[in-house]
Amino acid sequence: MDGYGMQNQIACIRRSLFDQGYLDEQFIQLEELQDDTNPNFVQEIVTLFYTDSTRLIQNIELTLNSRPINFSKLDDYLHQFKGSSSSIGAKKVTSECAVFRQYCAAGNAEACIRNFQHIKQEHAILRKKLEFYFQMMGQAAVAQTT
Amino acid sequence: MNVSSVKGSMSISSSTSTWKAGDTISDQFPAGLRVLVVDDDPTCLMILEKMLIACLYKVTKCNRAETALSKLRENKNGYDIVLSDVHMPDMDGFKLLEHIGLEMDLPVIMMSADDGKKVVMKGVTHGACDYLIKPVRIEALKNIWQHVVRKRKNEWKEFEQSGSVEEGDRQPKQSDDADYSSSANEGNWKGSKKRKDEEEETDERDDTSTLKKPRVVWSVELHQQFVAAVNQLGIDTVPKKILELMNVPGLTRENVASHLQKYRLYLRRLSGVSQHQSNLSTIISAQDPTFGSLSSLSGLDLQTLAATGQLPAQSLARLQAAGLGRATAKSGIPITLVDQRNIFSFENPKLRFGEGQQQHMTNKQQVNLLHGIPTTMEPKQLVSLRHAAQSIGNMNMQVPPHGAQSSQNNPLLMQMGQQQQQQQQQSRGQILVDSTINHAPRLSSSMGQPILSNGIATNVSSRNGIPENIRAPGYSQTPSMLNFPMNHASELPGNSFALGSTPGVSILTSKGAFQEDVNSEIKGSGGLMPSYDVFNDLDQHKLQSWELQNVGMAFDTSQHSNSLQGNLDLTQSALGQQGFSSGQMNGHNRSAAVASKAMFSTGDVKELGSAQNVNQHLNNLLVDNTIRVKSERVCDTSPANIFPDHFGQDDLMSALLKQQESVASSENEFDFDGYSMNNIPV
């Protein structure tokens, strides 16, 4: 019962992440890769993503703070960021990156700086949501075993 | 024939067996397919690895291109397919692609979050067998085995065809080779290694083919030998002759044939990469006839360069003209061309620089390249590249900071040439490549490593006789030379090559453009392969020229012998141009000089770039591209000497130094043994 309850809850959380556009089908691909040999694969990947992207964000900020702004470097970073985030299915983050790149291509520093705040926000929001999601899953797993 | 039939059957069995990876049931195919995946993004890499494992493939992952290359080199037959990301920090994915194609002939699939048509096209032109858009889905990976099968099948097919009737299959180039007809497989252009194995060793077929067609490992040394042979015989030669000249036991004509094919494609690609230089291509084509005269290679290089667009057609023409001694100077540096020509004296064994003679053949060859290039300086430059060893030094000289002074340049060049020749003979080869290519072609220090800065691994220089520094795997050597694409012509409206006065210079100056390309390429390729990329990337023809130059240089260095000098000269000039091609003609000369200097010293090259503030491009090219000329810092001194005051030797030196450093570092990166040839469309 608890298990079911929790499972339902988790399912709801998960569904809402998709419905609200935080995640896309690429996330499902990751889930499908998870199996008994790698039971925490998705969580590992997400953790890896956040570790890596944090570093990337720092670099982007440094670049945005330098004058003059090196747009091509910025574009490179964003390209990486976009590649990473799309790999885990972080939909909103990815689309914000795409917008950023457009501003970057246009050399619009102000828009870039502004947009980057959006990226960071989405990045942080998703992180919290996923952390909660994994936490719930962990609890459910524990509940099931007990 | 038995062989054919055998092959046919063998191919099937071999293909299945190869992938069986231990499984005895062919039904399991493609399970066990050995995949090497390269991606700098750890998240993506992990996901891909998991997906590939889920497909039952055997996965090896790397997060750096260089690591991937070294793994591939260590175990050439250890992988069936490579998956690589396009954007990587240490090396451009396309460069890696080039290298792999040349050295290992493995199918390569590119991946990128970028789905722009341009990038995808680039993948295609560089020879990727597929291009996946990120995020990659597992479904896309499930089918990658088809590329492996296809490739092998094609190889087999060619093999069979060659054996059977298809003499006509032979590539037209070699039609005159009787060997082809008999061997029938000269045209195994596809990775005839397999075929060769099959054909030659029918008995072994069972063992080898079933397990996996053993591939001939084109080690650096072997490739250098190959390039040297090709340089000597001309790119239009036939495999049989190359084989005989190389005299390597155990090597079959098929091996050589397929390698030659790839090499040619590489050269072509280098030249074709430079889109900027549409002119180049025209020039090159126009010049074809001329090239032929001097040396097939040079012509080829130039062509390549031209094709790649790197060398502005004009430059190419000029170069060619220069090489041939013709005064094609129309392009703008009439004077320089002439001067350059003299300097490079491709035709005359003596390069003005003083050592010209050494070049001996190489110079001449280089000249060929040039002649066709109506480009202002470029032709000369190309030629110089050839001489790379010498030319670089010389070229620098030539590149008078102000194009107008062609005459002045010459003396400079000469000076440089002389100085350089001495020093450079060996280093030149290397440096040239380096410098020109900005990309940091790895001028393998000693000839052994052709600097393919531009990916034109073609040993442009080697052709000249430059020792095959160019790594065997990477034809990259020549590319650098080719890079001359004297694109500058396009860029230098006349002035751009301010060097114009000195043909060599023009190369340098124009190279500015190349530099960028070169850099990219060189960097990426480390080895020969990079050069390709470099050329491609060169928006500015200039870069291309660099590449070529670099390539030439690279090759040249290896040749240390006289040829180097000549090559260096060329390369240098090419480099100079390339690096400088940035069109900043003011600095053109400088750049050229710098470039050339850079060329001399692998490391220096880079520095030259920096030194050349004058030529922003140049600097960019050199510095950015850091022609990673490996090792050989060819006579650092020469650059200093060579460059006339215009260039501000100090600057150059510093630039060179920087470059050297960068080169050194880059060298490591580029495994391509100095093939960083920049597609020198020679």
Interface residues (C-beta under 8 A of the other chain):
Chain A: Q26 Q29 L30 E32 L33 N38 F41 E44 I45 L48 F49 D52 D76 H79 Q80 K82 G83 S84 S86 S87 I88 G89
Chain B: D40 D41 P42 T43 C44 M46 I47 K50 M51 A54 D85 H87 S112 A113 D114 K134 P135 V136 R137 I138
